[in-house]
Amino acid sequence: MINKNITEPQRKRINNYNQIYNLNANLSNGNYQNGTTVIYDPSNTSVQHKHFPTNETDTKNSIHRINPGAVGKIIHRKVSNWRVIYYRVKFSGYKQALWIIAGSLKLPSELSANNRPDILIANDSINKSTGLQYINYIRSRHHLRPLKWNVHLATLAKLRNQQGYTDQKHFNHFTENGKWKVDLLCKQLHYNNHVLGENIAFAYAMNDTKTNLINAINLFTYDDSVGEHWGHRYNILRSDITQIGIAECTHKSRAYTAMEME
């Protein structure tokens, strides 16, 4: 829940965001009906909840058991106190219905879509109006100052996505020699390197760029407990960063998201 003792500027930012960010209107996966068939498309850090989560990092009743590609039917929809949608899903072959964050559920038609362009890069206006705004909303809930947009960091994020869809198998943070890949990009571009954090991810693409972006941020922030141990969330909520660059793109059936922070 939002603390009642937040400052007036924080309250205004939250209220402004609540007016703009309508879960049903802006997210193509925000209002699946009961009975809808969905496919589980998690990140490697995702969990499934036996009971509806009571806070943003609630994993006391979570499991990591449902395999990617599992097919299920939605039996209930619920919005959390942190304004993220979860669905209770009964998966084929599993006895217990489980709560799944919306970003990990896709429609069969989206996974089989073959009419997407080879590459669709979101422009900075979308990355700023959707991605930056949403991250600053999340930070406001945690009494953190808003981040400013940095064009150099945005360029790095775009190049990191390009590396991802060019060589998806090696879309990670480090080279074989243990060097941070974004450091090498900074050197190539002659940027002063002050990058402190990086979040990168890819998943099956939805039909809406904004939904892809919000999905990625939600997975980074609220579904990051396995393997990364909330490392992506830590980056988004760091108190020592002041600037960010975000890039979102779709390459054929996959959506790629990168965030660079300093």
Phi and psi in degrees as GROMACS dihedral restraints (atoms count N, CA, C in turn):
[ dihedral_restraints ]
;  ai    aj    ak    al  type     phi  dphi    fc
    3     4     5     6     1   -77.3    20    10
    4     5     6     7     1   131.7    20    10
    6     7     8     9     1   -67.0    20    10
    7     8     9    10     1   135.1    20    10
    9    10    11    12     1   -69.9    20    10
   10    11    12    13     1   -15.0    20    10
   12    13    14    15     1   -94.5    20    10
   13    14    15    16     1    17.0    20    10
   15    16    17    18     1   -67.1    20    10
   16    17    18    19     1   157.8    20    10
   18    19    20    21     1   -73.7    20    10
   19    20    21    22     1   163.1    20    10
   21    22    23    24     1   -63.6    20    10
   22    23    24    25     1   -42.5    20    10
   24    25    26    27     1   -59.2    20    10
   25    26    27    28     1   -40.0    20    10
   27    28    29    30     1   -63.5    20    10
   28    29    30    31     1   -41.6    20    10
   30    31    32    33     1   -62.8    20    10
   31    32    33    34     1   -40.3    20    10
   33    34    35    36     1   -64.7    20    10
   34    35    36    37     1   -42.6    20    10
   36    37    38    39     1   -61.4    20    10
   37    38    39    40     1   -42.3    20    10
   39    40    41    42     1   -65.2    20    10
   40    41    42    43     1   -44.6    20    10
   42    43    44    45     1   -64.1    20    10
   43    44    45    46     1   -42.0    20    10
   45    46    47    48     1   -61.1    20    10
   46    47    48    49     1   -41.9    20    10
   48    49    50    51     1   -67.0    20    10
   49    50    51    52     1   -43.3    20    10
   51    52    53    54     1   -59.4    20    10
   52    53    54    55     1   -32.0    20    10
   54    55    56    57     1   -71.6    20    10
   55    56    57    58     1   -32.8    20    10
   57    58    59    60     1   -89.0    20    10
   58    59    60    61     1   -40.7    20    10
   60    61    62    63     1   -89.5    20    10
   61    62    63    64     1    95.2    20    10
   63    64    65    66     1  -101.5    20    10
   64    65    66    67     1   115.7    20    10
   66    67    68    69     1   -55.1    20    10
   67    68    69    70     1   -45.2    20    10
   69    70    71    72     1   -73.3    20    10
   70    71    72    73     1   -38.1    20    10
   72    73    74    75     1   -75.9    20    10
   73    74    75    76     1   -36.2    20    10
   75    76    77    78     1   -98.3    20    10
   76    77    78    79     1   -17.1    20    10
   78    79    80    81     1  -111.1    20    10
   79    80    81    82     1   123.4    20    10
   81    82    83    84     1   -71.5    20    10
   82    83    84    85     1   -14.4    20    10
   84    85    86    87     1  -107.2    20    10
   85    86    87    88     1    20.6    20    10
   87    88    89    90     1   -87.9    20    10
   88    89    90    91     1    -8.8    20    10
   90    91    92    93     1  -146.3    20    10
   91    92    93    94     1    47.1    20    10
   93    94    95    96     1   -63.2    20    10
   94    95    96    97     1   139.8    20    10
   96    97    98    99     1   -87.6    20    10
   97    98    99   100     1   155.9    20    10
   99   100   101   102     1   -56.7    20    10
  100   101   102   103     1   136.8    20    10
  102   103   104   105     1    94.9    20    10
  103   104   105   106     1    -9.5    20    10
  105   106   107   108     1   -66.7    20    10
  106   107   108   109     1   132.7    20    10
  108   109   110   111     1   -81.0    20    10
  109   110   111   112     1   129.8    20    10
  111   112   113   114     1  -132.2    20    10
  112   113   114   115     1   159.4    20    10
  114   115   116   117     1  -117.7    20    10
  115   116   117   118     1   136.0    20    10
  117   118   119   120     1   -79.4    20    10
  118   119   120   121     1   119.0    20    10
  120   121   122   123     1  -129.8    20    10
  121   122   123   124     1    75.2    20    10
  123   124   125   126     1   -87.0    20    10
  124   125   126   127     1   166.9    20    10
  126   127   128   129     1   -81.7    20    10
  127   128   129   130     1   171.4    20    10
  129   130   131   132     1   -75.0    20    10
  130   131   132   133     1    -0.7    20    10
  132   133   134   135     1  -106.9    20    10
  133   134   135   136     1     1.2    20    10
  135   136   137   138     1   -76.7    20    10
  136   137   138   139     1   151.5    20    10
  138   139   140   141     1  -125.5    20    10
  139   140   141   142     1   165.6    20    10
  141   142   143   144     1  -116.7    20    10
  142   143   144   145     1   142.2    20    10
  144   145   146   147     1  -107.0    20    10
  145   146   147   148     1   128.1    20    10
  147   148   149   150     1   -69.3    20    10
  148   149   150   151     1   -35.0    20    10
  150   151   152   153     1  -126.6    20    10
  151   152   153   154     1   156.8    20    10
  153   154   155   156     1   -60.1    20    10
  154   155   156   157     1   130.4    20    10
  156   157   158   159     1   -62.2    20    10
  157   158   159   160     1   140.2    20    10
  159   160   161   162     1   -96.1    20    10
  160   161   162   163     1   -13.5    20    10
  162   163   164   165     1  -151.2    20    10
  163   164   165   166     1   175.5    20    10
  165   166   167   168     1   -63.8    20    10
  166   167   168   169     1   -28.0    20    10
  168   169   170   171     1  -120.9    20    10
  169   170   171   172     1    31.2    20    10
  171   172   173   174     1   -74.2    20    10
  172   173   174   175     1   113.4    20    10
  174   175   176   177     1  -126.8    20    10
  175   176   177   178     1    11.7    20    10
  177   178   179   180     1   -66.8    20    10
  178   179   180   181     1   -23.4    20    10
  180   181   182   183     1  -119.0    20    10
  181   182   183   184     1    31.2    20    10
  183   184   185   186     1  -103.7    20    10
  184   185   186   187     1   156.7    20    10
  186   187   188   189     1  -133.6    20    10
  187   188   189   190     1   167.6    20    10
  189   190   191   192     1  -131.6    20    10
  190   191   192   193     1    68.1    20    10
  192   193   194   195     1  -123.5    20    10
  193   194   195   196     1   -33.6    20    10
  195   196   197   198     1   -71.6    20    10
  196   197   198   199     1   128.9    20    10
  198   199   200   201     1   -81.1    20    10
  199   200   201   202     1   146.0    20    10
  201   202   203   204     1   -55.1    20    10
  202   203   204   205     1   139.8    20    10
  204   205   206   207     1    92.0    20    10
  205   206   207   208     1    -5.4    20    10
  207   208   209   210     1   -63.2    20    10
  208   209   210   211     1   141.2    20    10
  210   211   212   213     1  -105.0    20    10
  211   212   213   214     1   135.3    20    10
  213   214   215   216     1  -147.7    20    10
  214   215   216   217     1   179.0    20    10
  216   217   218   219     1  -124.7    20    10
  217   218   219   220     1   139.4    20    10
  219   220   221   222     1   -75.7    20    10
  220   221   222   223     1   133.8    20    10
  222   223   224   225     1  -119.7    20    10
  223   224   225   226     1   -10.1    20    10
  225   226   227   228     1  -164.3    20    10
  226   227   228   229     1   151.7    20    10
  228   229   230   231     1  -126.4    20    10
  229   230   231   232     1   138.3    20    10
  231   232   233   234     1  -149.5    20    10
  232   233   234   235     1   141.0    20    10
  234   235   236   237     1  -102.0    20    10
  235   236   237   238     1   130.3    20    10
  237   238   239   240     1   -76.8    20    10
  238   239   240   241     1   169.7    20    10
  240   241   242   243     1   -63.9    20    10
  241   242   243   244     1   -22.1    20    10
  243   244   245   246     1   -95.9    20    10
  244   245   246   247     1    19.9    20    10
  246   247   248   249     1    65.4    20    10
  247   248   249   250     1    28.3    20    10
  249   250   251   252     1  -110.1    20    10
  250   251   252   253     1   138.7    20    10
  252   253   254   255     1   -86.2    20    10
  253   254   255   256     1   135.8    20    10
  255   256   257   258     1  -124.6    20    10
  256   257   258   259     1   150.1    20    10
  258   259   260   261     1  -122.6    20    10
  259   260   261   262     1   139.9    20    10
  261   262   263   264     1   -88.9    20    10
  262   263   264   265     1   124.8    20    10
  264   265   266   267     1  -126.3    20    10
  265   266   267   268     1   135.5    20    10
  267   268   269   270     1  -100.8    20    10
  268   269   270   271     1   108.1    20    10
  270   271   272   273     1   -87.8    20    10
  271   272   273   274     1   143.6    20    10
  273   274   275   276     1   -61.4    20    10
  274   275   276   277     1   131.4    20    10
  276   277   278   279     1    88.2    20    10
  277   278   279   280     1    -1.8    20    10
  279   280   281   282     1  -120.8    20    10
  280   281   282   283     1   134.4    20    10
  282   283   284   285     1   -71.8    20    10
  283   284   285   286     1   -42.9    20    10
  285   286   287   288     1   -94.9    20    10
  286   287   288   289     1   133.6    20    10
  288   289   290   291     1   -72.4    20    10
  289   290   291   292     1   144.5    20    10
  291   292   293   294     1  -128.8    20    10
  292   293   294   295     1   151.5    20    10
  294   295   296   297     1   -87.5    20    10
  295   296   297   298     1   128.8    20    10
  297   298   299   300     1  -127.2    20    10
  298   299   300   301     1   135.4    20    10
  300   301   302   303     1   -63.6    20    10
  301   302   303   304     1   141.9    20    10
  303   304   305   306     1   -57.0    20    10
  304   305   306   307     1   -35.6    20    10
  306   307   308   309     1   -63.6    20    10
  307   308   309   310     1   -15.6    20    10
  309   310   311   312     1   -96.2    20    10
  310   311   312   313     1     6.5    20    10
  312   313   314   315     1  -117.5    20    10
  313   314   315   316     1   131.0    20    10
  315   316   317   318     1  -127.5    20    10
  316   317   318   319     1   153.4    20    10
  318   319   320   321     1   -80.6    20    10
  319   320   321   322     1   146.7    20    10
  321   322   323   324     1   -54.4    20    10
  322   323   324   325     1   -35.9    20    10
  324   325   326   327     1   -65.4    20    10
  325   326   327   328     1   -29.5    20    10
  327   328   329   330     1   -75.7    20    10
  328   329   330   331     1   -36.2    20    10
  330   331   332   333     1   -72.7    20    10
  331   332   333   334     1   -22.6    20    10
  333   334   335   336     1  -105.2    20    10
  334   335   336   337     1     7.1    20    10
  336   337   338   339     1   -62.2    20    10
  337   338   339   340     1   132.4    20    10
  339   340   341   342     1  -123.5    20    10
  340   341   342   343     1    14.3    20    10
  342   343   344   345     1  -108.5    20    10
  343   344   345   346     1    14.4    20    10
  345   346   347   348     1   -81.3    20    10
  346   347   348   349     1   150.9    20    10
  348   349   350   351     1   -67.5    20    10
  349   350   351   352     1   158.1    20    10
  351   352   353   354     1   -57.4    20    10
  352   353   354   355     1   -38.5    20    10
  354   355   356   357     1  -148.0    20    10
  355   356   357   358     1   133.4    20    10
  357   358   359   360     1  -133.8    20    10
  358   359   360   361     1   110.9    20    10
  360   361   362   363     1  -102.2    20    10
  361   362   363   364     1   123.4    20    10
  363   364   365   366     1   -67.2    20    10
  364   365   366   367     1   136.9    20    10
  366   367   368   369     1   -78.0    20    10
  367   368   369   370     1   166.5    20    10
  369   370   371   372     1   -63.5    20    10
  370   371   372   373     1   -26.7    20    10
  372   373   374   375     1   -64.5    20    10
  373   374   375   376     1   -37.2    20    10
  375   376   377   378     1   -71.2    20    10
  376   377   378   379     1   -44.7    20    10
  378   379   380   381     1   -61.1    20    10
  379   380   381   382     1   -34.9    20    10
  381   382   383   384     1   -81.1    20    10
  382   383   384   385     1   -49.3    20    10
  384   385   386   387     1   -70.0    20    10
  385   386   387   388     1   -28.5    20    10
  387   388   389   390     1  -101.1    20    10
  388   389   390   391     1   -58.1    20    10
  390   391   392   393     1   -69.0    20    10
  391   392   393   394     1   -54.4    20    10
  393   394   395   396     1   -62.9    20    10
  394   395   396   397     1   -42.7    20    10
  396   397   398   399     1   -63.1    20    10
  397   398   399   400     1   -42.2    20    10
  399   400   401   402     1   -68.3    20    10
  400   401   402   403     1   -42.5    20    10
  402   403   404   405     1   -61.9    20    10
  403   404   405   406     1   -40.5    20    10
  405   406   407   408     1   -69.0    20    10
  406   407   408   409     1   -30.7    20    10
  408   409   410   411     1   -62.4    20    10
  409   410   411   412     1   -47.5    20    10
  411   412   413   414     1   -60.7    20    10
  412   413   414   415     1   -43.2    20    10
  414   415   416   417     1   -64.7    20    10
  415   416   417   418     1   -36.3    20    10
  417   418   419   420     1   -61.6    20    10
  418   419   420   421     1   -37.2    20    10
  420   421   422   423     1   -64.0    20    10
  421   422   423   424     1   -21.9    20    10
  423   424   425   426     1  -109.0    20    10
  424   425   426   427     1    19.5    20    10
  426   427   428   429     1    61.1    20    10
  427   428   429   430     1    35.8    20    10
  429   430   431   432     1  -109.7    20    10
  430   431   432   433     1   147.6    20    10
  432   433   434   435     1   -67.8    20    10
  433   434   435   436     1   150.6    20    10
  435   436   437   438     1   -69.7    20    10
  436   437   438   439     1   151.2    20    10
  438   439   440   441     1   -88.5    20    10
  439   440   441   442     1   151.9    20    10
  441   442   443   444     1  -102.3    20    10
  442   443   444   445     1   152.2    20    10
  444   445   446   447     1   -77.7    20    10
  445   446   447   448     1   136.9    20    10
  447   448   449   450     1  -126.0    20    10
  448   449   450   451     1   118.6    20    10
  450   451   452   453     1   -67.0    20    10
  451   452   453   454     1   -34.1    20    10
  453   454   455   456     1   -66.3    20    10
  454   455   456   457     1   -42.0    20    10
  456   457   458   459     1   -65.3    20    10
  457   458   459   460     1   -36.1    20    10
  459   460   461   462     1   -64.2    20    10
  460   461   462   463     1   -39.4    20    10
  462   463   464   465     1   -63.1    20    10
  463   464   465   466     1   -43.4    20    10
  465   466   467   468     1   -60.4    20    10
  466   467   468   469     1   -41.3    20    10
  468   469   470   471     1   -62.9    20    10
  469   470   471   472     1   -41.7    20    10
  471   472   473   474     1   -62.4    20    10
  472   473   474   475     1   -41.5    20    10
  474   475   476   477     1   -68.7    20    10
  475   476   477   478     1   -34.4    20    10
  477   478   479   480     1   -66.4    20    10
  478   479   480   481     1   -39.5    20    10
  480   481   482   483     1   -61.8    20    10
  481   482   483   484     1   -41.1    20    10
  483   484   485   486     1   -60.0    20    10
  484   485   486   487     1   -41.9    20    10
  486   487   488   489     1   -61.3    20    10
  487   488   489   490     1   -34.1    20    10
  489   490   491   492     1   -66.3    20    10
  490   491   492   493     1   -50.8    20    10
  492   493   494   495     1   -79.6    20    10
  493   494   495   496     1   -14.8    20    10
  495   496   497   498     1   -77.7    20    10
  496   497   498   499     1   -36.9    20    10
  498   499   500   501     1  -144.3    20    10
  499   500   501   502     1    75.8    20    10
  501   502   503   504     1   -60.0    20    10
  502   503   504   505     1   -34.1    20    10
  504   505   506   507     1   -59.9    20    10
  505   506   507   508     1   -31.2    20    10
  507   508   509   510     1  -111.2    20    10
  508   509   510   511     1    27.5    20    10
  510   511   512   513     1   -80.8    20    10
  511   512   513   514     1    87.4    20    10
  513   514   515   516     1  -146.4    20    10
  514   515   516   517     1  -174.1    20    10
  516   517   518   519     1   -86.3    20    10
  517   518   519   520     1   -25.7    20    10
  519   520   521   522     1  -123.7    20    10
  520   521   522   523     1   150.1    20    10
  522   523   524   525     1   -77.7    20    10
  523   524   525   526     1   173.9    20    10
  525   526   527   528     1   -63.0    20    10
  526   527   528   529     1   -24.1    20    10
  528   529   530   531     1   -89.3    20    10
  529   530   531   532     1     5.2    20    10
  531   532   533   534     1    83.9    20    10
  532   533   534   535     1    12.0    20    10
  534   535   536   537     1   -90.9    20    10
  535   536   537   538     1   145.4    20    10
  537   538   539   540     1   -71.7    20    10
  538   539   540   541     1   124.2    20    10
  540   541   542   543     1   -62.9    20    10
  541   542   543   544     1   -34.8    20    10
  543   544   545   546     1   -68.2    20    10
  544   545   546   547     1   -28.0    20    10
  546   547   548   549     1   -63.2    20    10
  547   548   549   550     1   -40.0    20    10
  549   550   551   552     1   -66.3    20    10
  550   551   552   553     1   -38.1    20    10
  552   553   554   555     1   -64.3    20    10
  553   554   555   556     1   -42.9    20    10
  555   556   557   558     1   -57.5    20    10
  556   557   558   559     1   -42.3    20    10
  558   559   560   561     1   -65.3    20    10
  559   560   561   562     1   -42.5    20    10
  561   562   563   564     1   -63.9    20    10
  562   563   564   565     1   -35.6    20    10
  564   565   566   567     1   -91.8    20    10
  565   566   567   568     1    -0.3    20    10
  567   568   569   570     1    60.4    20    10
  568   569   570   571     1    38.5    20    10
  570   571   572   573     1   -89.6    20    10
  571   572   573   574     1   144.6    20    10
  573   574   575   576     1   -67.7    20    10
  574   575   576   577     1   122.2    20    10
  576   577   578   579     1   -91.3    20    10
  577   578   579   580     1   105.4    20    10
  579   580   581   582     1  -124.3    20    10
  580   581   582   583     1    21.0    20    10
  582   583   584   585     1   -65.9    20    10
  583   584   585   586     1   126.1    20    10
  585   586   587   588     1  -106.4    20    10
  586   587   588   589     1   -24.8    20    10
  588   589   590   591     1  -151.9    20    10
  589   590   591   592     1   153.1    20    10
  591   592   593   594     1  -143.6    20    10
  592   593   594   595     1   133.5    20    10
  594   595   596   597     1  -118.8    20    10
  595   596   597   598     1   128.5    20    10
  597   598   599   600     1  -135.6    20    10
  598   599   600   601     1   148.8    20    10
  600   601   602   603     1  -163.5    20    10
  601   602   603   604     1   158.2    20    10
  603   604   605   606     1  -141.6    20    10
  604   605   606   607     1   152.7    20    10
  606   607   608   609     1  -157.5    20    10
  607   608   609   610     1   170.8    20    10
  609   610   611   612     1   -61.8    20    10
  610   611   612   613     1   137.9    20    10
  612   613   614   615     1   -81.2    20    10
  613   614   615   616     1   140.7    20    10
  615   616   617   618     1   -81.7    20    10
  616   617   618   619     1   177.0    20    10
  618   619   620   621     1   -85.4    20    10
  619   620   621   622     1     2.6    20    10
  621   622   623   624     1  -131.6    20    10
  622   623   624   625     1   125.1    20    10
  624   625   626   627     1   -62.3    20    10
  625   626   627   628     1   -42.3    20    10
  627   628   629   630     1   -62.2    20    10
  628   629   630   631     1   -39.2    20    10
  630   631   632   633     1   -64.4    20    10
  631   632   633   634     1   -41.7    20    10
  633   634   635   636     1   -56.6    20    10
  634   635   636   637     1   -42.7    20    10
  636   637   638   639     1   -69.3    20    10
  637   638   639   640     1   -47.1    20    10
  639   640   641   642     1   -64.5    20    10
  640   641   642   643     1   -40.0    20    10
  642   643   644   645     1   -55.6    20    10
  643   644   645   646     1   -47.2    20    10
  645   646   647   648     1   -62.3    20    10
  646   647   648   649     1   -44.1    20    10
  648   649   650   651     1   -64.3    20    10
  649   650   651   652     1   -40.7    20    10
  651   652   653   654     1   -64.3    20    10
  652   653   654   655     1   -41.0    20    10
  654   655   656   657     1   -66.1    20    10
  655   656   657   658     1   -40.2    20    10
  657   658   659   660     1   -60.1    20    10
  658   659   660   661     1   -39.6    20    10
  660   661   662   663     1   -91.2    20    10
  661   662   663   664     1   -35.0    20    10
  663   664   665   666     1  -121.9    20    10
  664   665   666   667     1     2.3    20    10
  666   667   668   669     1  -144.0    20    10
  667   668   669   670     1    44.4    20    10
  669   670   671   672     1  -122.4    20    10
  670   671   672   673     1    27.5    20    10
  672   673   674   675     1   -87.6    20    10
  673   674   675   676     1   -18.2    20    10
  675   676   677   678     1   -99.0    20    10
  676   677   678   679     1   127.8    20    10
  678   679   680   681     1    81.1    20    10
  679   680   681   682     1   -61.6    20    10
  681   682   683   684     1   -78.2    20    10
  682   683   684   685     1   -18.7    20    10
  684   685   686   687     1    52.3    20    10
  685   686   687   688     1    46.5    20    10
  687   688   689   690     1    69.2    20    10
  688   689   690   691     1    22.7    20    10
  690   691   692   693     1   -66.0    20    10
  691   692   693   694     1   -38.6    20    10
  693   694   695   696     1   -65.4    20    10
  694   695   696   697     1   -41.9    20    10
  696   697   698   699     1   -61.7    20    10
  697   698   699   700     1   -42.3    20    10
  699   700   701   702     1   -56.4    20    10
  700   701   702   703     1   -43.5    20    10
  702   703   704   705     1   -61.3    20    10
  703   704   705   706     1   -44.5    20    10
  705   706   707   708     1   -65.0    20    10
  706   707   708   709     1   -32.3    20    10
  708   709   710   711     1  -104.5    20    10
  709   710   711   712     1    18.5    20    10
  711   712   713   714     1   -67.2    20    10
  712   713   714   715     1   139.1    20    10
  714   715   716   717     1   -88.4    20    10
  715   716   717   718     1   -11.5    20    10
  717   718   719   720     1   -98.1    20    10
  718   719   720   721     1     7.4    20    10
  720   721   722   723     1  -107.9    20    10
  721   722   723   724     1   150.8    20    10
  723   724   725   726     1  -127.7    20    10
  724   725   726   727     1   -17.6    20    10
  726   727   728   729     1  -135.6    20    10
  727   728   729   730     1   156.6    20    10
  729   730   731   732     1  -150.6    20    10
  730   731   732   733     1   151.9    20    10
  732   733   734   735     1  -129.4    20    10
  733   734   735   736     1   135.2    20    10
  735   736   737   738     1  -127.2    20    10
  736   737   738   739     1   141.6    20    10
  738   739   740   741     1  -138.7    20    10
  739   740   741   742     1   137.6    20    10
  741   742   743   744     1  -129.6    20    10
  742   743   744   745     1   134.4    20    10
  744   745   746   747     1  -149.1    20    10
  745   746   747   748     1   156.8    20    10
  747   748   749   750     1  -117.7    20    10
  748   749   750   751     1   127.8    20    10
  750   751   752   753     1  -121.0    20    10
  751   752   753   754     1   106.7    20    10
  753   754   755   756     1    55.4    20    10
  754   755   756   757     1  -112.9    20    10
  756   757   758   759     1   -94.4    20    10
  757   758   759   760     1     0.5    20    10
  759   760   761   762     1  -115.6    20    10
  760   761   762   763     1   143.9    20    10
  762   763   764   765     1  -106.0    20    10
  763   764   765   766     1   134.0    20    10
  765   766   767   768     1  -118.9    20    10
  766   767   768   769     1   136.6    20    10
  768   769   770   771     1  -130.6    20    10
  769   770   771   772     1   133.7    20    10
  771   772   773   774     1  -136.8    20    10
  772   773   774   775     1   141.2    20    10
  774   775   776   777     1  -134.1    20    10
  775   776   777   778     1   129.6    20    10
  777   778   779   780     1  -117.3    20    10
  778   779   780   781     1   135.9    20    10
  780   781   782   783     1  -131.9    20    10
  781   782   783   784     1   145.6    20    10
